[in-house]
Amino acid sequence: MSTDNKLVAVDVKAEGSTFEVGAAKALFDLRGPSFNSPQSQFAVTADGQKFLIANTFGESSSIPITVVLNWTADWKR
């Protein structure tokens, strides 16, 4: 994952004690919720052909909720 929230791929060549990494190629934008670690934003199949990505659609907004404590006390009256 790049610093500008794009999922990238790189070619890797490992032979003996040498390890070479090619140039990063952007695959697509990750515009999902921000988690502590990038690994929790997406998962990749073993063959590297499919991705499961946490994403949001439209504008995100908070929906208020009401929590009622000790509701059984009023129920027994």
Summary of the structure (lengths in Angstrom):
residues: 77
radius of gyration: 22.3
end to end distance: 58.3
largest distance: 79.0
contacts: 106
relative contact order: 0.17
helix: 12%
strand: 30%
